Amino acid sequence: QRLVNRLIVDMPIGFLELLGPALVGVAAAVIAAWVPARTAARVPATTALQGRMPLHAPRRWVAPVGLGLAGFGAFLLVVASTAESESGVIQGGLGVILMIGGFALLAGPIVAWLGRRADRLPATLRLVVRDSARQRTRAATAIAATMVVLVAPVVMGIGFRTDQARQQIYGLPDDGRQVYVGPENLGPGPGPSAEDVATVSRILPDAVQIPISLYRGQAVLSDGADQLAEFRAILESYQSPGALGVALATPELLAALDTGLTDAQIEDAGAIVLGVTGRRVDVALGETTLSALEVPTPVLRHSFPRLLVTEAVVNQLGLEPSFSATLFVNETPLTDKEYLEVTQLGISLSVGDPPGLTIGQIVLIGMGATLVVVLLIIGLVTALSATESDHDLRTMVAVGAPPRVRRRFLGTQTWYYTLFAALLATPLALLLFKVSTNDWGLEIGPLGTRPSDSIVVPWPEIGVVVVAIPLVVGLITAAVVRSAATVAPRRAG
């Protein structure tokens, strides 16, 4: 319930709907285990006894095929973003698969290329890079698998940050404590009845009730959009997405909304916009332009009036009353039970989303889950790598290297694999999100405009994926593996 922004009352999932994905998962696991087992079965016995996989010359077709798959996948995503039928979903899914496959194929050639240019690196890192180039199949497999996992938190971060920026043009989201009893359309019309207000009051007996007086007309931020003339032409008939409802600014209302304004500041401002930043803005109300104070205030986004004017401004402009509404501000966010009772009343009201996890909490959960999965993948790869590298490490210890070189080597190797995967996953996630974002024009909100296809680069999440996760994986690996070199088995005399 805390992971979604709607109330869950039923989860109609049948047995077959669970059986199908389970069978597909089992089949995928069997195939994934059978392919490397078949490869290992073909390894010569002498090579297997040495703890090494046979080395093959790099295939020249891998890099061109990887680039081709990634490019064709991006093309399919672009085509899918413009499709208006169900085939767009299929094209988009195929495009995602091809792009991920293309990037995975490119891991091998890049690992081999880096191995040839490792001369100037520190000793341990140079050993890791060259060993990965020799064992490029193992390295590329680990990097590709980790890359697929790391794409998820980057995409999640892009989605959260982009949605957060998109919602800014509609104002700050409410804090879950507000219930607005009044029609969604802020134009002229009958207000809520006293019975409606009393019904909500019985559900929220401890909430503060603030009466609101609304006025005819809609306002538009003069700096919020270039299409001001178009707005003025349509605002008389209904509420535009870029319009601000007009209400009376009372000290009780502004205090209940926690604006922090004093009575003197309210009178001095004359007009107040419940927005996202603290600044002075120009507001067009009919043929009049007002200088208003924008105050960052979380309110219900799509129904609450955002332009509050004092009685002096009302008298100056001759604004006509429209109707009265009531705002309930609860002491704490509404519980699931209160939310369900309020939304099922069948009266005209607006209420915020039910309480849930914050964006920061969801990101932390996602990053934690990503780290666990990456550690599982890296753990399997490290076990194989340790077996294949023990011969070289024993030789290094025999000629004078400290025994802890094994711990340093494996810790650096897992850091290298995870960092490599993160550097591939980040541009892949950005590209996937960008080409799958539809462009339907300019989004218009009461507090500004925004291109519909614009995305926000989530630098904090990218920093965690590229810097923190590889570092944590490397440190954990170095801490849990043995530092002592493996002793070769003694021959029977």
C-alpha positions in Angstrom: 0.0 0.0 0.0 2.9 2.4 0.8 4.5 1.9 -2.6 1.6 3.2 -4.7 -0.4 6.4 -4.8 -3.8 4.8 -4.9 -5.8 2.7 -2.4 -5.5 -1.1 -2.9 -8.8 -2.8 -2.2 -8.4 -6.0 -4.3 -5.7 -7.8 -6.1 -7.3 -10.1 -8.7 -4.4 -12.4 -9.7 -5.3 -15.9 -10.8 -3.2 -19.1 -10.5 -2.4 -19.2 -14.3 -1.2 -15.6 -14.2 1.4 -16.6 -11.7 2.2 -20.0 -13.3 3.1 -18.6 -16.7 5.9 -16.2 -15.5 7.1 -18.9 -13.1 7.5 -21.4 -15.9 9.3 -18.8 -18.1 11.7 -18.0 -15.2 12.5 -21.7 -14.7 13.1 -22.2 -18.4 15.3 -19.2 -18.6 17.3 -20.4 -15.6 17.7 -23.9 -17.1 18.9 -22.4 -20.4 21.3 -20.0 -18.6 22.8 -23.0 -16.7 22.9 -25.3 -19.7 24.9 -22.9 -22.0 28.0 -22.5 -19.7 27.8 -26.1 -18.7 28.0 -27.2 -22.4 30.9 -24.8 -22.9 32.7 -26.2 -19.8 32.2 -29.8 -21.0 34.2 -29.0 -24.1 37.2 -27.7 -22.2 40.2 -30.1 -22.6 41.1 -32.0 -19.4 44.6 -30.5 -19.2 43.3 -27.0 -19.4 40.6 -27.7 -16.9 43.2 -29.1 -14.4 45.1 -25.8 -14.7 42.0 -23.9 -13.5 41.8 -21.9 -16.8 39.3 -21.5 -19.6 40.7 -21.8 -23.1 41.4 -18.5 -24.8 40.2 -17.7 -28.3 41.0 -14.8 -30.6 38.4 -12.1 -30.4 35.7 -12.4 -33.0 35.7 -9.3 -35.3 31.9 -9.4 -35.8 31.1 -8.8 -32.1 31.6 -5.0 -32.1 29.8 -4.3 -35.3 26.9 -6.5 -34.3 26.7 -4.8 -30.9 26.6 -1.4 -32.5 24.0 -2.6 -35.0 21.7 -4.0 -32.3 22.0 -0.9 -30.1 21.3 1.4 -33.1 18.3 -0.7 -34.4 16.9 -1.0 -30.9 17.0 2.8 -30.6 15.3 3.1 -33.9 12.5 0.8 -32.8 12.0 2.8 -29.6 11.7 6.0 -31.7 9.2 4.4 -34.0 7.3 2.9 -31.0 7.1 6.4 -29.3 5.1 7.7 -32.3 2.9 4.6 -32.8 -0.8 4.9 -31.8 -1.6 1.2 -31.7 -0.8 -1.7 -29.5 2.1 -2.6 -31.9 4.0 0.3 -30.4 4.3 -1.6 -27.1 5.7 -4.6 -28.9 8.1 -2.5 -30.9 9.2 -0.7 -27.7 9.8 -3.9 -25.8 11.8 -5.3 -28.7 13.8 -2.1 -28.9 14.7 -2.3 -25.2 15.9 -5.9 -25.6 18.0 -5.1 -28.6 19.6 -2.1 -27.1 20.5 -4.0 -23.9 21.8 -6.9 -26.0 23.9 -4.5 -28.1 25.5 -2.9 -25.1 26.2 -6.3 -23.6 28.0 -7.4 -26.8 30.1 -4.3 -26.7 31.4 -5.1 -23.3 33.8 -7.7 -24.6 35.6 -5.6 -27.2 35.9 -2.7 -24.8 37.4 -5.0 -22.1 40.0 -6.3 -24.7 40.8 -2.7 -25.9 41.4 -1.5 -22.3 43.6 -4.5 -21.6 46.0 -3.4 -24.4 46.3 0.1 -22.8 46.9 -0.8 -19.2 50.6 -0.1 -19.1 50.4 3.1 -17.1 47.9 1.9 -14.5 48.9 1.0 -10.9 50.2 -2.5 -10.4 47.0 -4.2 -9.0 44.6 -2.4 -11.4 46.9 -3.2 -14.3 46.9 -6.9 -13.3 43.1 -6.8 -13.1 42.6 -5.1 -16.4 44.9 -7.4 -18.2 43.4 -10.5 -16.6 40.0 -9.3 -17.6 41.2 -8.9 -21.2 42.6 -12.4 -21.2 39.4 -13.8 -19.6 37.2 -11.4 -21.6 34.2 -13.8 -21.9 34.0 -14.1 -18.1 34.5 -10.4 -17.7 32.0 -9.4 -20.4 29.4 -11.7 -19.0 29.8 -10.3 -15.5 29.7 -6.7 -16.8 26.7 -7.3 -19.0 24.7 -9.0 -16.2 25.6 -6.2 -13.8 24.8 -3.6 -16.4 21.2 -4.9 -16.8 20.7 -4.6 -13.0 22.2 -1.1 -12.8 20.0 0.2 -15.6 17.0 -0.1 -13.3 18.0 2.4 -10.6 19.2 5.0 -13.2 15.8 4.7 -15.1 14.0 4.9 -11.8 16.0 8.1 -10.9 15.3 9.6 -14.3 11.6 8.9 -13.9 11.3 10.3 -10.4 13.4 13.5 -11.1 11.6 14.1 -14.4 8.2 13.7 -12.8 9.2 15.9 -9.9 10.3 18.7 -12.3 7.2 18.2 -14.4 4.9 18.6 -11.4 6.6 21.9 -10.5 4.5 23.6 -13.1 1.4 22.6 -11.2 2.8 23.5 -7.8 4.1 21.7 -4.8 2.2 18.6 -3.9 0.0 18.6 -0.8 1.2 17.1 2.4 -1.6 14.5 2.7 -3.5 16.6 5.3 -5.9 18.6 3.1 -9.4 17.9 1.9 -11.0 20.6 -0.3 -14.8 20.6 -0.3 -15.8 22.3 -3.5 -16.3 21.7 -7.2 -13.2 20.8 -9.3 -14.1 23.5 -11.9 -13.3 26.8 -10.3 -15.6 28.7 -12.6 -19.0 30.1 -11.6 -21.3 27.6 -10.0 -23.0 26.4 -6.8 -20.7 25.8 -3.8 -20.8 22.8 -1.4 -23.8 22.5 0.9 -23.6 22.7 4.7 -24.6 19.0 4.8 -21.5 18.2 2.7 -19.2 20.1 5.0 -20.8 18.5 8.1 -20.3 15.0 6.6 -16.6 15.6 6.0 -16.3 17.1 9.5 -17.7 13.9 11.1 -14.9 11.9 9.4 -12.2 14.5 10.3 -13.4 15.8 13.7 -9.9 17.2 14.6 -9.3 19.0 11.3 -9.2 22.8 11.1 -12.1 24.1 8.9 -11.3 27.2 6.8 -14.1 28.8 4.7 -12.9 30.1 1.3 -14.5 32.8 -0.8 -13.9 32.4 -4.5 -14.3 35.0 -7.3 -15.2 34.9 -11.0 -12.4 35.0 -13.5 -9.1 33.2 -13.9 -5.6 34.5 -13.6 -2.4 33.6 -15.5 1.2 34.2 -14.7 2.5 36.7 -17.2 5.9 35.0 -17.3 4.5 31.5 -17.2 3.6 31.1 -20.9 3.8 33.0 -24.2 0.3 32.0 -25.2 -1.3 34.6 -22.8 -3.7 35.8 -25.5 -5.0 32.3 -26.1 -5.6 31.9 -22.4 -7.6 35.1 -22.2 -9.8 33.9 -25.0 -10.8 30.7 -23.3 -10.7 31.5 -19.6 -14.1 33.0 -19.5 -15.8 29.6 -20.3 -13.8 27.1 -18.3 -10.7 26.6 -16.3 -7.5 26.3 -18.5 -4.7 24.0 -17.3 -2.6 27.1 -17.1 -5.1 29.1 -15.0 -5.1 30.2 -11.4 -8.3 30.3 -9.4 -8.9 33.4 -7.4 -9.9 33.4 -3.7 -9.8 35.8 -0.8 -6.6 35.9 1.2 -7.4 35.6 4.8 -4.9 35.3 7.7 -6.7 32.1 8.8 -6.3 30.4 5.4 -2.7 31.4 5.0 -1.9 30.3 8.6 -3.6 26.9 8.0 -1.4 26.4 4.9 1.7 27.2 6.9 2.8 30.0 4.6 4.6 31.9 7.4 3.2 35.3 6.3 2.1 37.9 8.9 -1.0 40.0 8.5 1.2 43.0 7.6 2.9 41.0 4.8 -0.4 39.8 3.4 -1.8 43.4 3.2 1.5 44.7 1.8 1.6 42.0 -0.9 -2.0 42.5 -2.0 -1.9 39.3 -4.1 -0.3 36.0 -3.2 0.4 33.0 -5.5 0.7 29.6 -3.8 3.6 28.3 -5.9 7.0 26.6 -5.6 9.5 29.4 -5.1 9.7 32.7 -3.2 9.7 35.5 -5.7 7.7 38.5 -7.1 5.6 37.6 -10.2 3.2 39.4 -12.5 -0.3 38.0 -12.7 -2.7 38.8 -15.5 -6.3 38.9 -14.2 -8.6 40.0 -17.0 -7.2 43.1 -18.5 -5.3 44.0 -15.3 -1.8 42.9 -14.4 -1.0 42.5 -10.7 2.3 42.2 -8.9 2.0 39.2 -6.6 4.2 37.5 -4.1 4.8 33.8 -4.9 5.1 31.7 -1.8 6.2 28.0 -1.8 3.1 26.2 -0.4 2.0 22.6 -0.7 -1.7 22.5 -1.8 -4.0 20.3 -3.8 -2.8 20.7 -7.3 -5.7 20.6 -9.7 -8.6 22.2 -7.8 -7.4 24.6 -5.2 -7.3 28.4 -6.0 -3.7 29.5 -6.2 -4.1 33.3 -6.5 -5.2 34.8 -3.1 -6.1 38.5 -3.1 -6.9 40.8 -0.2 -10.2 42.7 0.2 -8.5 45.9 -1.0 -7.7 44.2 -4.4 -11.2 42.7 -4.6 -12.7 46.1 -4.2 -10.2 47.8 -6.5 -10.9 45.3 -9.4 -14.6 44.9 -8.6 -14.4 41.1 -8.6 -17.7 39.3 -8.4 -18.2 36.4 -6.0 -18.4 32.9 -7.5 -19.1 30.5 -4.6 -17.8 29.5 -1.2 -15.8 26.4 -0.4 -14.3 24.8 2.7 -10.7 23.6 3.3 -10.1 20.9 5.9 -6.5 20.7 7.2 -6.0 17.7 9.4 -3.4 17.5 12.1 -1.7 14.5 10.6 -1.8 13.0 7.1 -5.0 11.1 6.4 -5.0 7.4 7.2 -6.0 4.8 4.7 -9.4 4.4 6.4 -10.0 8.2 6.5 -9.0 8.5 2.8 -11.3 5.7 1.8 -14.3 7.1 3.8 -13.8 10.6 2.3 -13.4 9.5 -1.3 -16.6 7.3 -1.1 -18.9 10.1 0.1 -20.1 10.9 -3.4 -19.9 14.6 -3.0 -17.8 17.2 -4.9 -14.4 17.4 -3.1 -10.7 16.9 -3.7 -8.2 15.1 -1.6 -4.5 14.4 -2.0 -2.9 11.0 -2.6 -3.0 8.5 0.2 0.0 8.4 2.4 3.0 6.5 1.0 6.7 6.4 0.8 8.6 9.6 -0.2 10.7 9.7 -3.4 13.8 9.5 -1.2 12.6 6.4 0.6 11.7 4.7 -2.7 15.1 5.5 -4.2 16.9 4.2 -1.1 14.9 0.9 -1.3 15.7 0.6 -5.0 19.4 1.3 -4.4 19.5 -1.3 -1.6 17.8 -3.9 -3.7 20.2 -3.1 -6.6 23.2 -3.5 -4.3 22.0 -6.9 -3.1 21.5 -8.2 -6.6 24.8 -6.9 -7.8 26.6 -8.5 -4.9 25.0 -11.9 -5.8 26.2 -11.6 -9.4 29.6 -10.4 -8.4 29.9 -13.1 -5.7 29.4 -15.9 -8.4 31.9 -14.2 -10.7 34.4 -13.8 -7.9 34.3 -17.4 -7.0 35.1 -18.4 -10.6 37.7 -15.6 -10.9 39.5 -16.7 -7.7 39.8 -20.2 -9.1 41.2 -19.1 -12.4 43.6 -16.5 -10.9 45.0 -18.5 -8.1 47.9 -19.8 -10.2 49.1 -16.3 -11.1 48.6 -15.1 -7.6 50.6 -18.0 -6.1 53.4 -17.2 -8.5 53.3 -13.5 -7.5 53.5 -14.5 -3.8 56.3 -16.9 -4.5 58.4 -14.1 -6.0 57.9 -11.7 -3.1 54.4 -10.2 -3.3 52.5 -9.9 0.0 49.8 -12.6 0.7 47.1 -9.8 0.8 47.6 -9.3 -3.0 44.8 -11.9 -3.5 42.3 -9.8 -1.4 43.4 -6.6 -3.2 43.2 -8.2 -6.6 39.7 -9.6 -6.2 38.4 -6.4 -4.5 39.8 -4.3 -7.3 38.4 -6.7 -9.9 34.8 -6.6 -8.6 35.1 -2.8 -8.3 36.3 -2.7 -12.0 33.5 -4.9 -13.2 30.8 -2.9 -11.4 32.2 0.4 -12.4 32.5 -0.7 -16.0 28.8 -1.9 -15.9 27.7 1.4 -14.3 29.4 3.4 -17.0 27.6 1.4 -19.6 24.3 1.4 -17.8 24.1 5.2 -17.3 24.1 6.3 -21.0 21.9 3.3 -21.9 19.3 4.2 -19.3 19.4 7.9 -20.4 19.0 6.8 -24.0 16.2 4.4 -23.3 14.3 7.0 -21.3 14.8 9.7 -23.8 13.8 7.9 -27.0 10.7 6.4 -25.2 9.4 9.8 -24.1 6.6 11.0 -26.2 6.6 14.6 -27.6 3.1 15.9 -27.6 4.0 19.6 -27.4 4.2 22.0 -24.5 2.8 21.1 -21.1 1.0 24.0 -19.6 0.5 24.5 -15.9 -0.6 27.4 -13.8 3.0 28.0 -12.7 4.8 27.7 -16.0 5.4 25.5 -19.1 7.6 22.6 -19.9 8.4 20.6 -23.1 6.7 17.2 -22.8 9.8 15.3 -24.0 12.3 16.9 -21.7 14.0 14.7 -19.1 16.0 15.5 -16.0 19.4 13.8 -15.5 19.4 12.4 -11.9 22.9 13.3 -10.9 22.5 12.1 -7.2 21.3 8.6 -8.3 24.0 8.4 -11.1 26.6 9.3 -8.4 25.4 6.5 -6.2 25.4 4.0 -9.2 28.8 5.0 -10.6 30.7 5.8 -7.4 29.1 4.4 -4.3 27.9 1.0 -5.5 31.2 -0.1 -7.2 33.1 1.1 -4.1 30.9 -0.8 -1.7 31.0 -3.9 -3.8 34.8 -3.8 -4.0 35.2 -3.2 -0.3 32.8 -6.0 0.7 34.6 -8.4 -1.7 38.0 -7.4 -0.3 36.7 -7.9 3.3 35.2 -11.4 2.8 37.8 -13.2 0.6 40.8 -14.8 2.1 44.1 -12.9 1.9 46.3 -16.0 2.1 47.3 -17.5 -1.2 45.9 -20.9 -2.1 48.5 -23.6 -1.6 49.0 -26.0 -4.4 48.1 -29.6 -3.6 51.0 -31.8 -2.7 51.8 -34.7 -5.0 51.8 -38.2 -3.5 55.3 -39.5 -3.2 
